[in-house]
């Protein structure tokens, strides 16, 4: 998972255009899915709408 908007990881991912997996939502199911994909070595992007 990426860090906050000011993090180096966020900046690096923001410049990328292709990921092998996209997880929408960081709730329980999305978090577990992203964890498992990451453990399997799959480049994964997690997007979250947030409350704003």
CHARMM internal coordinates of N, CA and C (Angstrom, degrees):
IC EDIT
DIST 1 N 1 CA 1.4379
DIST 1 CA 1 C 1.5180
ANGL 1 N 1 CA 1 C 109.17
DIST 1 C 2 N 1.3009
ANGL 1 CA 1 C 2 N 115.17
DIHE 1 N 1 CA 1 C 2 N 154.50
DIST 2 N 2 CA 1.4558
ANGL 1 C 2 N 2 CA 120.62
DIHE 1 CA 1 C 2 N 2 CA -177.44
DIST 2 CA 2 C 1.5112
ANGL 2 N 2 CA 2 C 110.81
DIHE 1 C 2 N 2 CA 2 C -87.98
DIST 2 C 3 N 1.3194
ANGL 2 CA 2 C 3 N 115.45
DIHE 2 N 2 CA 2 C 3 N 156.93
DIST 3 N 3 CA 1.4530
ANGL 2 C 3 N 3 CA 120.75
DIHE 2 CA 2 C 3 N 3 CA 175.24
DIST 3 CA 3 C 1.5151
ANGL 3 N 3 CA 3 C 110.35
DIHE 2 C 3 N 3 CA 3 C -78.92
DIST 3 C 4 N 1.3236
ANGL 3 CA 3 C 4 N 116.38
DIHE 3 N 3 CA 3 C 4 N -170.13
DIST 4 N 4 CA 1.4533
ANGL 3 C 4 N 4 CA 122.19
DIHE 3 CA 3 C 4 N 4 CA 179.46
DIST 4 CA 4 C 1.5118
ANGL 4 N 4 CA 4 C 112.04
DIHE 3 C 4 N 4 CA 4 C -68.63
DIST 4 C 5 N 1.3284
ANGL 4 CA 4 C 5 N 116.01
DIHE 4 N 4 CA 4 C 5 N 175.48
DIST 5 N 5 CA 1.4607
ANGL 4 C 5 N 5 CA 121.75
DIHE 4 CA 4 C 5 N 5 CA -174.46
DIST 5 CA 5 C 1.5268
ANGL 5 N 5 CA 5 C 113.27
DIHE 4 C 5 N 5 CA 5 C -59.71
DIST 5 C 6 N 1.3127
ANGL 5 CA 5 C 6 N 119.53
DIHE 5 N 5 CA 5 C 6 N -23.12
DIST 6 N 6 CA 1.4524
ANGL 5 C 6 N 6 CA 121.32
DIHE 5 CA 5 C 6 N 6 CA -179.97
DIST 6 CA 6 C 1.5220
ANGL 6 N 6 CA 6 C 114.39
DIHE 5 C 6 N 6 CA 6 C -93.95
DIST 6 C 7 N 1.3117
ANGL 6 CA 6 C 7 N 117.99
DIHE 6 N 6 CA 6 C 7 N 0.23
DIST 7 N 7 CA 1.4629
ANGL 6 C 7 N 7 CA 120.27
DIHE 6 CA 6 C 7 N 7 CA -174.13
DIST 7 CA 7 C 1.5247
ANGL 7 N 7 CA 7 C 112.06
DIHE 6 C 7 N 7 CA 7 C -82.65
DIST 7 C 8 N 1.3102
ANGL 7 CA 7 C 8 N 115.83
DIHE 7 N 7 CA 7 C 8 N 156.95
DIST 8 N 8 CA 1.4686
ANGL 7 C 8 N 8 CA 122.39
DIHE 7 CA 7 C 8 N 8 CA 177.96
DIST 8 CA 8 C 1.5263
ANGL 8 N 8 CA 8 C 110.09
DIHE 7 C 8 N 8 CA 8 C -64.22
DIST 8 C 9 N 1.3300
ANGL 8 CA 8 C 9 N 118.10
DIHE 8 N 8 CA 8 C 9 N -38.86
DIST 9 N 9 CA 1.4614
ANGL 8 C 9 N 9 CA 121.66
DIHE 8 CA 8 C 9 N 9 CA -179.81
DIST 9 CA 9 C 1.5271
ANGL 9 N 9 CA 9 C 110.12
DIHE 8 C 9 N 9 CA 9 C -62.73
DIST 9 C 10 N 1.3186
ANGL 9 CA 9 C 10 N 116.48
DIHE 9 N 9 CA 9 C 10 N -42.53
DIST 10 N 10 CA 1.4675
ANGL 9 C 10 N 10 CA 120.88
DIHE 9 CA 9 C 10 N 10 CA 179.04
DIST 10 CA 10 C 1.5200
ANGL 10 N 10 CA 10 C 110.38
DIHE 9 C 10 N 10 CA 10 C -61.53
DIST 10 C 11 N 1.3316
ANGL 10 CA 10 C 11 N 117.35
DIHE 10 N 10 CA 10 C 11 N -45.38
DIST 11 N 11 CA 1.4601
ANGL 10 C 11 N 11 CA 121.71
DIHE 10 CA 10 C 11 N 11 CA -178.98
DIST 11 CA 11 C 1.5277
ANGL 11 N 11 CA 11 C 110.96
DIHE 10 C 11 N 11 CA 11 C -62.61
DIST 11 C 12 N 1.3219
ANGL 11 CA 11 C 12 N 117.77
DIHE 11 N 11 CA 11 C 12 N -40.70
DIST 12 N 12 CA 1.4612
ANGL 11 C 12 N 12 CA 121.21
DIHE 11 CA 11 C 12 N 12 CA 179.29
DIST 12 CA 12 C 1.5261
ANGL 12 N 12 CA 12 C 110.42
DIHE 11 C 12 N 12 CA 12 C -66.22
DIST 12 C 13 N 1.3159
ANGL 12 CA 12 C 13 N 117.64
DIHE 12 N 12 CA 12 C 13 N -42.13
DIST 13 N 13 CA 1.4637
ANGL 12 C 13 N 13 CA 120.74
DIHE 12 CA 12 C 13 N 13 CA -178.99
DIST 13 CA 13 C 1.5219
ANGL 13 N 13 CA 13 C 111.09
DIHE 12 C 13 N 13 CA 13 C -71.08
DIST 13 C 14 N 1.3171
ANGL 13 CA 13 C 14 N 117.80
DIHE 13 N 13 CA 13 C 14 N -32.90
DIST 14 N 14 CA 1.4642
ANGL 13 C 14 N 14 CA 121.04
DIHE 13 CA 13 C 14 N 14 CA -179.05
DIST 14 CA 14 C 1.5202
ANGL 14 N 14 CA 14 C 111.22
DIHE 13 C 14 N 14 CA 14 C -63.80
DIST 14 C 15 N 1.3203
ANGL 14 CA 14 C 15 N 117.94
DIHE 14 N 14 CA 14 C 15 N -27.19
DIST 15 N 15 CA 1.4592
ANGL 14 C 15 N 15 CA 120.78
DIHE 14 CA 14 C 15 N 15 CA -179.83
DIST 15 CA 15 C 1.5266
ANGL 15 N 15 CA 15 C 112.47
DIHE 14 C 15 N 15 CA 15 C -85.99
DIST 15 C 16 N 1.3188
ANGL 15 CA 15 C 16 N 117.83
DIHE 15 N 15 CA 15 C 16 N -10.97
DIST 16 N 16 CA 1.4744
ANGL 15 C 16 N 16 CA 121.47
DIHE 15 CA 15 C 16 N 16 CA 179.29
DIST 16 CA 16 C 1.5208
ANGL 16 N 16 CA 16 C 109.67
DIHE 15 C 16 N 16 CA 16 C -83.38
DIST 16 C 17 N 1.3076
ANGL 16 CA 16 C 17 N 115.86
DIHE 16 N 16 CA 16 C 17 N 151.75
DIST 17 N 17 CA 1.4618
ANGL 16 C 17 N 17 CA 120.31
DIHE 16 CA 16 C 17 N 17 CA 178.88
DIST 17 CA 17 C 1.5220
ANGL 17 N 17 CA 17 C 113.21
DIHE 16 C 17 N 17 CA 17 C -118.29
DIST 17 C 18 N 1.3348
ANGL 17 CA 17 C 18 N 118.28
DIHE 17 N 17 CA 17 C 18 N -10.92
DIST 18 N 18 CA 1.4633
ANGL 17 C 18 N 18 CA 120.74
DIHE 17 CA 17 C 18 N 18 CA -177.79
DIST 18 CA 18 C 1.5295
ANGL 18 N 18 CA 18 C 110.83
DIHE 17 C 18 N 18 CA 18 C -131.07
DIST 18 C 19 N 1.3253
ANGL 18 CA 18 C 19 N 114.84
DIHE 18 N 18 CA 18 C 19 N 131.62
DIST 19 N 19 CA 1.4622
ANGL 18 C 19 N 19 CA 123.15
DIHE 18 CA 18 C 19 N 19 CA 173.07
DIST 19 CA 19 C 1.5189
ANGL 19 N 19 CA 19 C 106.45
DIHE 18 C 19 N 19 CA 19 C -131.95
DIST 19 C 20 N 1.2940
ANGL 19 CA 19 C 20 N 117.26
DIHE 19 N 19 CA 19 C 20 N 149.21
DIST 20 N 20 CA 1.4718
ANGL 19 C 20 N 20 CA 120.00
DIHE 19 CA 19 C 20 N 20 CA 179.49
DIST 20 CA 20 C 1.5199
ANGL 20 N 20 CA 20 C 111.55
DIHE 19 C 20 N 20 CA 20 C -74.69
DIST 20 C 21 N 1.3401
ANGL 20 CA 20 C 21 N 117.13
DIHE 20 N 20 CA 20 C 21 N -25.00
DIST 21 N 21 CA 1.4653
ANGL 20 C 21 N 21 CA 120.22
DIHE 20 CA 20 C 21 N 21 CA -179.69
DIST 21 CA 21 C 1.5170
ANGL 21 N 21 CA 21 C 109.95
DIHE 20 C 21 N 21 CA 21 C -140.49
DIST 21 C 22 N 1.3191
ANGL 21 CA 21 C 22 N 115.89
DIHE 21 N 21 CA 21 C 22 N 145.36
DIST 22 N 22 CA 1.4599
ANGL 21 C 22 N 22 CA 123.13
DIHE 21 CA 21 C 22 N 22 CA 175.88
DIST 22 CA 22 C 1.5184
ANGL 22 N 22 CA 22 C 107.40
DIHE 21 C 22 N 22 CA 22 C -125.62
DIST 22 C 23 N 1.3293
ANGL 22 CA 22 C 23 N 116.20
DIHE 22 N 22 CA 22 C 23 N 124.24
DIST 23 N 23 CA 1.4581
ANGL 22 C 23 N 23 CA 121.15
DIHE 22 CA 22 C 23 N 23 CA 176.90
DIST 23 CA 23 C 1.5232
ANGL 23 N 23 CA 23 C 106.57
DIHE 22 C 23 N 23 CA 23 C -111.08
DIST 23 C 24 N 1.3278
ANGL 23 CA 23 C 24 N 116.23
DIHE 23 N 23 CA 23 C 24 N 123.38
DIST 24 N 24 CA 1.4571
ANGL 23 C 24 N 24 CA 121.14
DIHE 23 CA 23 C 24 N 24 CA -179.46
DIST 24 CA 24 C 1.5185
ANGL 24 N 24 CA 24 C 108.19
DIHE 23 C 24 N 24 CA 24 C -101.30
DIST 24 C 25 N 1.3366
ANGL 24 CA 24 C 25 N 115.09
DIHE 24 N 24 CA 24 C 25 N 115.58
DIST 25 N 25 CA 1.4563
ANGL 24 C 25 N 25 CA 121.87
DIHE 24 CA 24 C 25 N 25 CA -179.70
DIST 25 CA 25 C 1.5133
ANGL 25 N 25 CA 25 C 111.67
DIHE 24 C 25 N 25 CA 25 C 99.09
DIST 25 C 26 N 1.3233
ANGL 25 CA 25 C 26 N 115.01
DIHE 25 N 25 CA 25 C 26 N 137.63
DIST 26 N 26 CA 1.4622
ANGL 25 C 26 N 26 CA 119.79
DIHE 25 CA 25 C 26 N 26 CA -178.50
DIST 26 CA 26 C 1.5237
ANGL 26 N 26 CA 26 C 112.03
DIHE 25 C 26 N 26 CA 26 C -110.76
DIST 26 C 27 N 1.3316
ANGL 26 CA 26 C 27 N 116.21
DIHE 26 N 26 CA 26 C 27 N 24.42
DIST 27 N 27 CA 1.4598
ANGL 26 C 27 N 27 CA 120.01
DIHE 26 CA 26 C 27 N 27 CA 174.56
DIST 27 CA 27 C 1.5228
ANGL 27 N 27 CA 27 C 110.04
DIHE 26 C 27 N 27 CA 27 C -68.21
DIST 27 C 28 N 1.3160
ANGL 27 CA 27 C 28 N 116.16
DIHE 27 N 27 CA 27 C 28 N -169.27
DIST 28 N 28 CA 1.4654
ANGL 27 C 28 N 28 CA 119.73
DIHE 27 CA 27 C 28 N 28 CA -175.81
DIST 28 CA 28 C 1.5240
ANGL 28 N 28 CA 28 C 111.97
DIHE 27 C 28 N 28 CA 28 C -56.17
DIST 28 C 29 N 1.3155
ANGL 28 CA 28 C 29 N 117.50
DIHE 28 N 28 CA 28 C 29 N -49.89
DIST 29 N 29 CA 1.4653
ANGL 28 C 29 N 29 CA 120.46
DIHE 28 CA 28 C 29 N 29 CA -177.59
DIST 29 CA 29 C 1.5150
ANGL 29 N 29 CA 29 C 112.83
DIHE 28 C 29 N 29 CA 29 C -64.89
DIST 29 C 30 N 1.3455
ANGL 29 CA 29 C 30 N 116.35
DIHE 29 N 29 CA 29 C 30 N -43.45
DIST 30 N 30 CA 1.4552
ANGL 29 C 30 N 30 CA 120.18
DIHE 29 CA 29 C 30 N 30 CA 179.48
DIST 30 CA 30 C 1.5091
ANGL 30 N 30 CA 30 C 112.43
DIHE 29 C 30 N 30 CA 30 C -65.53
DIST 30 C 31 N 1.3139
ANGL 30 CA 30 C 31 N 116.16
DIHE 30 N 30 CA 30 C 31 N -39.80
DIST 31 N 31 CA 1.4638
ANGL 30 C 31 N 31 CA 120.02
DIHE 30 CA 30 C 31 N 31 CA 179.63
DIST 31 CA 31 C 1.5150
ANGL 31 N 31 CA 31 C 111.75
DIHE 30 C 31 N 31 CA 31 C -64.28
DIST 31 C 32 N 1.3234
ANGL 31 CA 31 C 32 N 116.60
DIHE 31 N 31 CA 31 C 32 N -43.46
DIST 32 N 32 CA 1.4656
ANGL 31 C 32 N 32 CA 120.71
DIHE 31 CA 31 C 32 N 32 CA 179.52
DIST 32 CA 32 C 1.5266
ANGL 32 N 32 CA 32 C 109.89
DIHE 31 C 32 N 32 CA 32 C -66.41
DIST 32 C 33 N 1.3281
ANGL 32 CA 32 C 33 N 116.93
DIHE 32 N 32 CA 32 C 33 N -41.76
DIST 33 N 33 CA 1.4681
ANGL 32 C 33 N 33 CA 120.07
DIHE 32 CA 32 C 33 N 33 CA 179.08
DIST 33 CA 33 C 1.5275
ANGL 33 N 33 CA 33 C 110.44
DIHE 32 C 33 N 33 CA 33 C -62.04
DIST 33 C 34 N 1.3368
ANGL 33 CA 33 C 34 N 117.39
DIHE 33 N 33 CA 33 C 34 N -45.17
DIST 34 N 34 CA 1.4627
ANGL 33 C 34 N 34 CA 121.06
DIHE 33 CA 33 C 34 N 34 CA 179.59
DIST 34 CA 34 C 1.5263
ANGL 34 N 34 CA 34 C 111.19
DIHE 33 C 34 N 34 CA 34 C -64.11
DIST 34 C 35 N 1.3288
ANGL 34 CA 34 C 35 N 116.80
DIHE 34 N 34 CA 34 C 35 N -39.10
DIST 35 N 35 CA 1.4599
ANGL 34 C 35 N 35 CA 120.52
DIHE 34 CA 34 C 35 N 35 CA 177.97
DIST 35 CA 35 C 1.5266
ANGL 35 N 35 CA 35 C 110.66
DIHE 34 C 35 N 35 CA 35 C -61.38
DIST 35 C 36 N 1.3171
ANGL 35 CA 35 C 36 N 116.22
DIHE 35 N 35 CA 35 C 36 N -49.18
DIST 36 N 36 CA 1.4683
ANGL 35 C 36 N 36 CA 120.32
DIHE 35 CA 35 C 36 N 36 CA -178.04
DIST 36 CA 36 C 1.5245
ANGL 36 N 36 CA 36 C 111.36
DIHE 35 C 36 N 36 CA 36 C -64.03
DIST 36 C 37 N 1.3276
ANGL 36 CA 36 C 37 N 117.53
DIHE 36 N 36 CA 36 C 37 N -40.97
DIST 37 N 37 CA 1.4668
ANGL 36 C 37 N 37 CA 120.41
DIHE 36 CA 36 C 37 N 37 CA 177.73
DIST 37 CA 37 C 1.5245
ANGL 37 N 37 CA 37 C 110.44
DIHE 36 C 37 N 37 CA 37 C -63.41
DIST 37 C 38 N 1.3353
ANGL 37 CA 37 C 38 N 116.93
DIHE 37 N 37 CA 37 C 38 N -43.97
DIST 38 N 38 CA 1.4563
ANGL 37 C 38 N 38 CA 120.63
DIHE 37 CA 37 C 38 N 38 CA 178.42
DIST 38 CA 38 C 1.5138
ANGL 38 N 38 CA 38 C 112.31
DIHE 37 C 38 N 38 CA 38 C -62.64
DIST 38 C 39 N 1.3236
ANGL 38 CA 38 C 39 N 116.78
DIHE 38 N 38 CA 38 C 39 N -41.13
DIST 39 N 39 CA 1.4634
ANGL 38 C 39 N 39 CA 120.50
DIHE 38 CA 38 C 39 N 39 CA 178.28
DIST 39 CA 39 C 1.5220
ANGL 39 N 39 CA 39 C 111.18
DIHE 38 C 39 N 39 CA 39 C -63.85
DIST 39 C 40 N 1.3312
ANGL 39 CA 39 C 40 N 116.60
DIHE 39 N 39 CA 39 C 40 N -28.77
DIST 40 N 40 CA 1.4626
ANGL 39 C 40 N 40 CA 121.13
DIHE 39 CA 39 C 40 N 40 CA 179.14
DIST 40 CA 40 C 1.5252
ANGL 40 N 40 CA 40 C 111.79
DIHE 39 C 40 N 40 CA 40 C -84.55
DIST 40 C 41 N 1.3351
ANGL 40 CA 40 C 41 N 116.95
DIHE 40 N 40 CA 40 C 41 N -0.46
DIST 41 N 41 CA 1.4505
ANGL 40 C 41 N 41 CA 120.61
DIHE 40 CA 40 C 41 N 41 CA 177.75
DIST 41 CA 41 C 1.5187
ANGL 41 N 41 CA 41 C 114.80
DIHE 40 C 41 N 41 CA 41 C 84.05
DIST 41 C 42 N 1.3236
ANGL 41 CA 41 C 42 N 116.91
DIHE 41 N 41 CA 41 C 42 N 16.34
DIST 42 N 42 CA 1.4612
ANGL 41 C 42 N 42 CA 121.52
DIHE 41 CA 41 C 42 N 42 CA -179.10
DIST 42 CA 42 C 1.5314
ANGL 42 N 42 CA 42 C 108.77
DIHE 41 C 42 N 42 CA 42 C -88.57
DIST 42 C 43 N 1.3519
ANGL 42 CA 42 C 43 N 116.78
DIHE 42 N 42 CA 42 C 43 N 128.55
DIST 43 N 43 CA 1.4679
ANGL 42 C 43 N 43 CA 120.78
DIHE 42 CA 42 C 43 N 43 CA 175.40
DIST 43 CA 43 C 1.5172
ANGL 43 N 43 CA 43 C 108.15
DIHE 42 C 43 N 43 CA 43 C -65.86
DIST 43 C 44 N 1.3287
ANGL 43 CA 43 C 44 N 116.91
DIHE 43 N 43 CA 43 C 44 N 117.78
DIST 44 N 44 CA 1.4473
ANGL 43 C 44 N 44 CA 122.12
DIHE 43 CA 43 C 44 N 44 CA -171.74
DIST 44 CA 44 C 1.5184
ANGL 44 N 44 CA 44 C 110.83
DIHE 43 C 44 N 44 CA 44 C -127.67
DIST 44 C 45 N 1.3161
ANGL 44 CA 44 C 45 N 116.37
DIHE 44 N 44 CA 44 C 45 N 136.93
DIST 45 N 45 CA 1.4603
ANGL 44 C 45 N 45 CA 122.95
DIHE 44 CA 44 C 45 N 45 CA 174.45
DIST 45 CA 45 C 1.5171
ANGL 45 N 45 CA 45 C 108.03
DIHE 44 C 45 N 45 CA 45 C -113.41
DIST 45 C 46 N 1.3274
ANGL 45 CA 45 C 46 N 117.26
DIHE 45 N 45 CA 45 C 46 N 129.16
DIST 46 N 46 CA 1.4545
ANGL 45 C 46 N 46 CA 122.66
DIHE 45 CA 45 C 46 N 46 CA 176.46
DIST 46 CA 46 C 1.5242
ANGL 46 N 46 CA 46 C 107.49
DIHE 45 C 46 N 46 CA 46 C -108.13
DIST 46 C 47 N 1.3237
ANGL 46 CA 46 C 47 N 117.07
DIHE 46 N 46 CA 46 C 47 N 126.10
DIST 47 N 47 CA 1.4653
ANGL 46 C 47 N 47 CA 120.84
DIHE 46 CA 46 C 47 N 47 CA 176.83
DIST 47 CA 47 C 1.5342
ANGL 47 N 47 CA 47 C 108.42
DIHE 46 C 47 N 47 CA 47 C -115.96
DIST 47 C 48 N 1.3174
ANGL 47 CA 47 C 48 N 114.59
DIHE 47 N 47 CA 47 C 48 N 141.92
DIST 48 N 48 CA 1.4537
ANGL 47 C 48 N 48 CA 121.80
DIHE 47 CA 47 C 48 N 48 CA -177.56
DIST 48 CA 48 C 1.5154
ANGL 48 N 48 CA 48 C 108.40
DIHE 47 C 48 N 48 CA 48 C -137.89
DIST 48 C 49 N 1.2883
ANGL 48 CA 48 C 49 N 117.09
DIHE 48 N 48 CA 48 C 49 N 133.03
DIST 49 N 49 CA 1.4588
ANGL 48 C 49 N 49 CA 121.48
DIHE 48 CA 48 C 49 N 49 CA 179.50
DIST 49 CA 49 C 1.5223
ANGL 49 N 49 CA 49 C 111.17
DIHE 48 C 49 N 49 CA 49 C -71.87
DIST 49 C 50 N 1.2915
ANGL 49 CA 49 C 50 N 117.88
DIHE 49 N 49 CA 49 C 50 N -39.51
DIST 50 N 50 CA 1.4541
ANGL 49 C 50 N 50 CA 121.28
DIHE 49 CA 49 C 50 N 50 CA -178.36
DIST 50 CA 50 C 1.5145
ANGL 50 N 50 CA 50 C 111.65
DIHE 49 C 50 N 50 CA 50 C 79.59
DIST 50 C 51 N 1.3114
ANGL 50 CA 50 C 51 N 115.96
DIHE 50 N 50 CA 50 C 51 N -172.48
DIST 51 N 51 CA 1.4648
ANGL 50 C 51 N 51 CA 120.68
DIHE 50 CA 50 C 51 N 51 CA -175.33
DIST 51 CA 51 C 1.5146
ANGL 51 N 51 CA 51 C 113.34
DIHE 50 C 51 N 51 CA 51 C -104.35
DIST 51 C 52 N 1.2976
ANGL 51 CA 51 C 52 N 117.63
DIHE 51 N 51 CA 51 C 52 N 1.02
DIST 52 N 52 CA 1.4733
ANGL 51 C 52 N 52 CA 120.31
DIHE 51 CA 51 C 52 N 52 CA -177.07
DIST 52 CA 52 C 1.4930
ANGL 52 N 52 CA 52 C 112.50
DIHE 51 C 52 N 52 CA 52 C -87.45
END
COOR INIT
IC SEED 1 N 1 CA 1 C
IC BUILD
